[in-house]
Amino acid sequence: MKIKAISIAAFLIILSACTSEPAMTEQTDDGKVHSSNQETGNTETENHEAAHERTLTPEEVIAETEKQLSTEVPIKMPYTLNVNQGYHLTAKTVSDRESYQVIFFQTEDVIPINNAKLDQLSDDSILAVLSGQNFDSNEVASEEISYQNFEEIGGKPVDLGYSITGYQDAGAGSVYLSWNEGRWAFTSWHEQKILIIS
């Protein structure tokens, strides 16, 4: 009986020595919990951070894009942009002291902001283009941006809600919808691209 008990104990010791190290959990000073497996060397935190980078919300992409701009021009960014189901928002930026431009893309794959892959995308991937520039005077700015009052230009009136009237026009195989909000002029057409002029 003693020999049998010793044999079972020895077997359990050998069995436990052959199993992999259990996951270890520790909490850091900043309150984050890290779980790791000694054999793989991977941590759940690294995986979570990598997943977080792959799934930034449009609002987070916009905030990160703004950080990429280096200019003295006051930066105006949208709060959010709607992307198609299953697509991801990303952007390409160009900026200097007197101007900036942001091209927002929607892509099937996750592409980081200002990645070289964005140069290979077709225009169909462009969701919106936003730019800002300093001018010497209001007169010069007005001449440069060619602000359009669509009520004066005309077209078929369309009620867009919120007391905004748009004007629809067709030409060259495209249907255009244009409207004014304050000092802003907006135009969209059937490819769902938007031109914003302020």
Short mmCIF file of the C-alpha atoms (twelve columns), coordinates in Angstrom:
data_MODEL
# 
_entry.id   MODEL 
# 
loop_
_atom_site.group_PDB 
_atom_site.id 
_atom_site.type_symbol 
_atom_site.label_atom_id 
_atom_site.label_alt_id 
_atom_site.label_comp_id 
_atom_site.label_asym_id 
_atom_site.label_seq_id 
_atom_site.Cartn_x 
_atom_site.Cartn_y 
_atom_site.Cartn_z 
_atom_site.pdbx_PDB_model_num 
ATOM 1   C CA . MET A 1   0.000   0.000  0.000   1 
ATOM 2   C CA . LYS A 2   2.877   2.342  0.864   1 
ATOM 3   C CA . ILE A 3   4.614   1.550  -2.414  1 
ATOM 4   C CA . LYS A 4   1.406   2.306  -4.348  1 
ATOM 5   C CA . ALA A 5   0.976   5.695  -2.572  1 
ATOM 6   C CA . ILE A 6   4.635   6.600  -3.231  1 
ATOM 7   C CA . SER A 7   4.250   5.599  -6.897  1 
ATOM 8   C CA . ILE A 8   1.161   7.795  -7.324  1 
ATOM 9   C CA . ALA A 9   2.899   10.756 -5.616  1 
ATOM 10  C CA . ALA A 10  5.983   10.333 -7.845  1 
ATOM 11  C CA . PHE A 11  3.756   10.128 -10.948 1 
ATOM 12  C CA . LEU A 12  1.961   13.383 -9.987  1 
ATOM 13  C CA . ILE A 13  5.282   15.165 -9.416  1 
ATOM 14  C CA . ILE A 14  6.583   14.044 -12.827 1 
ATOM 15  C CA . LEU A 15  3.273   14.979 -14.489 1 
ATOM 16  C CA . SER A 16  3.276   18.478 -12.975 1 
ATOM 17  C CA . ALA A 17  6.887   18.977 -14.093 1 
ATOM 18  C CA . CYS A 18  5.922   18.153 -17.703 1 
ATOM 19  C CA . THR A 19  3.068   20.668 -17.937 1 
ATOM 20  C CA . SER A 20  3.652   24.180 -19.199 1 
ATOM 21  C CA . GLU A 21  4.105   27.091 -16.860 1 
ATOM 22  C CA . PRO A 22  0.774   28.596 -15.834 1 
ATOM 23  C CA . ALA A 23  -0.051  32.121 -16.913 1 
ATOM 24  C CA . MET A 24  1.220   34.659 -14.405 1 
ATOM 25  C CA . THR A 25  -0.717  37.822 -13.603 1 
ATOM 26  C CA . GLU A 26  0.728   40.966 -12.124 1 
ATOM 27  C CA . GLN A 27  -0.557  44.478 -11.605 1 
ATOM 28  C CA . THR A 28  1.679   47.438 -12.383 1 
ATOM 29  C CA . ASP A 29  1.837   50.754 -10.546 1 
ATOM 30  C CA . ASP A 30  -0.478  52.366 -13.100 1 
ATOM 31  C CA . GLY A 31  -3.191  49.810 -12.320 1 
ATOM 32  C CA . LYS A 32  -2.930  47.797 -15.540 1 
ATOM 33  C CA . VAL A 33  -3.084  44.037 -15.253 1 
ATOM 34  C CA . HIS A 34  -0.562  42.064 -17.309 1 
ATOM 35  C CA . SER A 35  -0.968  38.337 -17.944 1 
ATOM 36  C CA . SER A 36  1.856   36.412 -19.537 1 
ATOM 37  C CA . ASN A 37  2.766   32.870 -20.474 1 
ATOM 38  C CA . GLN A 38  6.417   31.938 -19.803 1 
ATOM 39  C CA . GLU A 39  6.639   29.594 -22.809 1 
ATOM 40  C CA . THR A 40  5.425   31.985 -25.513 1 
ATOM 41  C CA . GLY A 41  6.754   35.214 -24.055 1 
ATOM 42  C CA . ASN A 42  3.628   37.003 -25.328 1 
ATOM 43  C CA . THR A 43  1.530   39.151 -23.072 1 
ATOM 44  C CA . GLU A 44  -2.168  39.826 -23.241 1 
ATOM 45  C CA . THR A 45  -1.376  43.538 -22.967 1 
ATOM 46  C CA . GLU A 46  0.700   43.496 -26.164 1 
ATOM 47  C CA . ASN A 47  -2.064  41.667 -27.991 1 
ATOM 48  C CA . HIS A 48  -4.677  44.105 -26.666 1 
ATOM 49  C CA . GLU A 49  -2.608  47.124 -27.720 1 
ATOM 50  C CA . ALA A 50  -2.047  45.657 -31.187 1 
ATOM 51  C CA . ALA A 51  -5.780  44.998 -31.531 1 
ATOM 52  C CA . HIS A 52  -6.516  48.542 -30.340 1 
ATOM 53  C CA . GLU A 53  -4.254  49.969 -33.058 1 
ATOM 54  C CA . ARG A 54  -6.126  47.928 -35.663 1 
ATOM 55  C CA . THR A 55  -9.558  49.133 -34.588 1 
ATOM 56  C CA . LEU A 56  -9.344  52.869 -33.900 1 
ATOM 57  C CA . THR A 57  -12.699 54.608 -34.094 1 
ATOM 58  C CA . PRO A 58  -13.138 57.385 -36.673 1 
ATOM 59  C CA . GLU A 59  -13.016 59.911 -33.823 1 
ATOM 60  C CA . GLU A 60  -9.671  58.509 -32.637 1 
ATOM 61  C CA . VAL A 61  -8.273  58.539 -36.189 1 
ATOM 62  C CA . ILE A 62  -9.293  62.192 -36.582 1 
ATOM 63  C CA . ALA A 63  -7.637  63.108 -33.258 1 
ATOM 64  C CA . GLU A 64  -4.424  61.278 -34.233 1 
ATOM 65  C CA . THR A 65  -4.477  62.904 -37.683 1 
ATOM 66  C CA . GLU A 66  -4.672  66.381 -36.152 1 
ATOM 67  C CA . LYS A 67  -1.536  65.618 -34.117 1 
ATOM 68  C CA . GLN A 68  0.330   65.001 -37.396 1 
ATOM 69  C CA . LEU A 69  -0.209  68.598 -38.561 1 
ATOM 70  C CA . SER A 70  2.477   71.220 -37.953 1 
ATOM 71  C CA . THR A 71  1.136   74.627 -38.956 1 
ATOM 72  C CA . GLU A 72  0.241   78.083 -37.648 1 
ATOM 73  C CA . VAL A 73  -3.115  77.947 -39.431 1 
ATOM 74  C CA . PRO A 74  -6.043  77.302 -37.062 1 
ATOM 75  C CA . ILE A 75  -6.934  73.647 -37.618 1 
ATOM 76  C CA . LYS A 76  -10.586 72.784 -38.177 1 
ATOM 77  C CA . MET A 77  -11.402 69.070 -38.138 1 
ATOM 78  C CA . PRO A 78  -14.709 67.189 -38.317 1 
ATOM 79  C CA . TYR A 79  -15.917 65.508 -35.139 1 
ATOM 80  C CA . THR A 80  -16.429 62.235 -36.983 1 
ATOM 81  C CA . LEU A 81  -16.701 60.722 -40.462 1 
ATOM 82  C CA . ASN A 82  -18.946 57.852 -41.480 1 
ATOM 83  C CA . VAL A 83  -17.227 54.936 -43.179 1 
ATOM 84  C CA . ASN A 84  -18.861 51.988 -44.930 1 
ATOM 85  C CA . GLN A 85  -19.461 48.814 -42.929 1 
ATOM 86  C CA . GLY A 86  -16.255 46.779 -42.675 1 
ATOM 87  C CA . TYR A 87  -14.013 49.698 -43.709 1 
ATOM 88  C CA . HIS A 88  -11.469 51.672 -41.689 1 
ATOM 89  C CA . LEU A 89  -10.696 55.395 -41.619 1 
ATOM 90  C CA . THR A 90  -7.166  56.654 -42.229 1 
ATOM 91  C CA . ALA A 91  -5.575  59.846 -43.524 1 
ATOM 92  C CA . LYS A 92  -2.658  61.463 -45.304 1 
ATOM 93  C CA . THR A 93  -1.466  64.905 -44.174 1 
ATOM 94  C CA . VAL A 94  0.667   67.675 -45.654 1 
ATOM 95  C CA . SER A 95  1.388   70.819 -43.662 1 
ATOM 96  C CA . ASP A 96  3.687   73.800 -43.389 1 
ATOM 97  C CA . ARG A 97  3.624   77.113 -41.536 1 
ATOM 98  C CA . GLU A 98  0.973   78.720 -43.786 1 
ATOM 99  C CA . SER A 99  -1.194  75.784 -44.902 1 
ATOM 100 C CA . TYR A 100 -2.326  72.220 -44.335 1 
ATOM 101 C CA . GLN A 101 -4.225  69.517 -46.188 1 
ATOM 102 C CA . VAL A 102 -5.784  66.303 -44.910 1 
ATOM 103 C CA . ILE A 103 -7.047  63.576 -47.228 1 
ATOM 104 C CA . PHE A 104 -9.267  61.072 -45.439 1 
ATOM 105 C CA . PHE A 105 -9.543  57.566 -46.881 1 
ATOM 106 C CA . GLN A 106 -11.755 54.595 -46.138 1 
ATOM 107 C CA . THR A 107 -9.948  51.297 -46.666 1 
ATOM 108 C CA . GLU A 108 -10.740 47.605 -46.287 1 
ATOM 109 C CA . ASP A 109 -7.378  46.965 -44.624 1 
ATOM 110 C CA . VAL A 110 -6.040  48.904 -41.660 1 
ATOM 111 C CA . ILE A 111 -3.454  51.401 -42.944 1 
ATOM 112 C CA . PRO A 112 -1.711  53.749 -40.500 1 
ATOM 113 C CA . ILE A 113 -1.946  57.521 -40.945 1 
ATOM 114 C CA . ASN A 114 0.607   58.865 -43.470 1 
ATOM 115 C CA . ASN A 115 1.663   55.363 -44.520 1 
ATOM 116 C CA . ALA A 116 3.264   55.069 -47.985 1 
ATOM 117 C CA . LYS A 117 0.501   52.606 -49.003 1 
ATOM 118 C CA . LEU A 118 -1.935  55.531 -49.145 1 
ATOM 119 C CA . ASP A 119 -0.149  56.851 -52.264 1 
ATOM 120 C CA . GLN A 120 -1.197  53.687 -54.126 1 
ATOM 121 C CA . LEU A 121 -4.933  54.048 -53.434 1 
ATOM 122 C CA . SER A 122 -7.384  55.108 -56.120 1 
ATOM 123 C CA . ASP A 123 -9.512  58.242 -55.842 1 
ATOM 124 C CA . ASP A 124 -12.476 55.977 -55.014 1 
ATOM 125 C CA . SER A 125 -10.943 55.454 -51.567 1 
ATOM 126 C CA . ILE A 126 -11.042 59.192 -50.773 1 
ATOM 127 C CA . LEU A 127 -13.759 60.024 -48.270 1 
ATOM 128 C CA . ALA A 128 -13.088 63.748 -47.768 1 
ATOM 129 C CA . VAL A 129 -10.430 66.398 -48.346 1 
ATOM 130 C CA . LEU A 130 -9.897  69.166 -45.819 1 
ATOM 131 C CA . SER A 131 -7.496  72.084 -46.223 1 
ATOM 132 C CA . GLY A 132 -6.661  75.361 -44.544 1 
ATOM 133 C CA . GLN A 133 -4.487  78.282 -45.585 1 
ATOM 134 C CA . ASN A 134 -3.511  81.703 -44.256 1 
ATOM 135 C CA . PHE A 135 -4.147  84.679 -46.557 1 
ATOM 136 C CA . ASP A 136 -2.945  88.266 -46.289 1 
ATOM 137 C CA . SER A 137 -6.474  89.677 -46.201 1 
ATOM 138 C CA . ASN A 138 -10.137 88.719 -46.361 1 
ATOM 139 C CA . GLU A 139 -10.312 90.075 -49.906 1 
ATOM 140 C CA . VAL A 140 -7.474  87.852 -51.103 1 
ATOM 141 C CA . ALA A 141 -9.032  84.871 -49.341 1 
ATOM 142 C CA . SER A 142 -12.431 85.529 -50.950 1 
ATOM 143 C CA . GLU A 143 -10.891 85.695 -54.411 1 
ATOM 144 C CA . GLU A 144 -8.853  82.548 -53.846 1 
ATOM 145 C CA . ILE A 145 -11.529 80.235 -52.508 1 
ATOM 146 C CA . SER A 146 -14.313 81.321 -54.881 1 
ATOM 147 C CA . TYR A 147 -17.103 81.027 -52.311 1 
ATOM 148 C CA . GLN A 148 -20.384 80.198 -54.004 1 
ATOM 149 C CA . ASN A 149 -23.856 81.119 -52.846 1 
ATOM 150 C CA . PHE A 150 -25.929 78.236 -54.207 1 
ATOM 151 C CA . GLU A 151 -29.242 80.035 -53.667 1 
ATOM 152 C CA . GLU A 152 -28.093 82.617 -56.235 1 
ATOM 153 C CA . ILE A 153 -26.711 79.987 -58.612 1 
ATOM 154 C CA . GLY A 154 -29.947 77.996 -58.519 1 
ATOM 155 C CA . GLY A 155 -30.858 74.392 -59.190 1 
ATOM 156 C CA . LYS A 156 -33.670 72.175 -57.969 1 
ATOM 157 C CA . PRO A 157 -34.302 73.033 -54.279 1 
ATOM 158 C CA . VAL A 158 -34.034 70.080 -51.877 1 
ATOM 159 C CA . ASP A 159 -35.023 70.290 -48.195 1 
ATOM 160 C CA . LEU A 160 -32.068 68.856 -46.229 1 
ATOM 161 C CA . GLY A 161 -33.652 69.451 -42.819 1 
ATOM 162 C CA . TYR A 162 -32.362 71.690 -40.027 1 
ATOM 163 C CA . SER A 163 -33.603 74.718 -42.046 1 
ATOM 164 C CA . ILE A 164 -31.020 73.981 -44.781 1 
ATOM 165 C CA . THR A 165 -31.953 74.010 -48.461 1 
ATOM 166 C CA . GLY A 166 -29.744 72.240 -50.955 1 
ATOM 167 C CA . TYR A 167 -29.731 72.740 -54.717 1 
ATOM 168 C CA . GLN A 168 -29.506 69.765 -57.056 1 
ATOM 169 C CA . ASP A 169 -27.958 69.970 -60.498 1 
ATOM 170 C CA . ALA A 170 -26.919 67.386 -63.091 1 
ATOM 171 C CA . GLY A 171 -24.166 67.484 -65.681 1 
ATOM 172 C CA . ALA A 172 -21.563 65.289 -67.380 1 
ATOM 173 C CA . GLY A 173 -23.216 62.131 -66.049 1 
ATOM 174 C CA . SER A 174 -23.085 63.256 -62.428 1 
ATOM 175 C CA . VAL A 175 -25.714 64.546 -60.019 1 
ATOM 176 C CA . TYR A 176 -24.529 67.361 -57.747 1 
ATOM 177 C CA . LEU A 177 -26.089 68.505 -54.489 1 
ATOM 178 C CA . SER A 178 -24.825 71.809 -53.086 1 
ATOM 179 C CA . TRP A 179 -25.737 73.845 -50.010 1 
ATOM 180 C CA . ASN A 180 -24.508 76.652 -47.752 1 
ATOM 181 C CA . GLU A 181 -24.139 76.618 -43.976 1 
ATOM 182 C CA . GLY A 182 -23.053 79.983 -42.630 1 
ATOM 183 C CA . ARG A 183 -19.844 80.902 -44.460 1 
ATOM 184 C CA . TRP A 184 -19.335 77.312 -45.642 1 
ATOM 185 C CA . ALA A 185 -20.187 75.970 -49.088 1 
ATOM 186 C CA . PHE A 186 -20.627 72.221 -49.592 1 
ATOM 187 C CA . THR A 187 -20.937 70.146 -52.744 1 
ATOM 188 C CA . SER A 188 -21.447 66.400 -52.990 1 
ATOM 189 C CA . TRP A 189 -21.943 64.241 -56.061 1 
ATOM 190 C CA . HIS A 190 -22.942 60.680 -56.897 1 
ATOM 191 C CA . GLU A 191 -19.513 59.219 -56.002 1 
ATOM 192 C CA . GLN A 192 -20.111 60.457 -52.442 1 
ATOM 193 C CA . LYS A 193 -17.088 62.715 -52.469 1 
ATOM 194 C CA . ILE A 194 -17.400 66.046 -50.703 1 
ATOM 195 C CA . LEU A 195 -15.708 69.341 -51.545 1 
ATOM 196 C CA . ILE A 196 -15.687 71.821 -48.655 1 
ATOM 197 C CA . ILE A 197 -14.900 75.495 -49.313 1 
ATOM 198 C CA . SER A 198 -14.877 78.094 -46.562 1 
# 
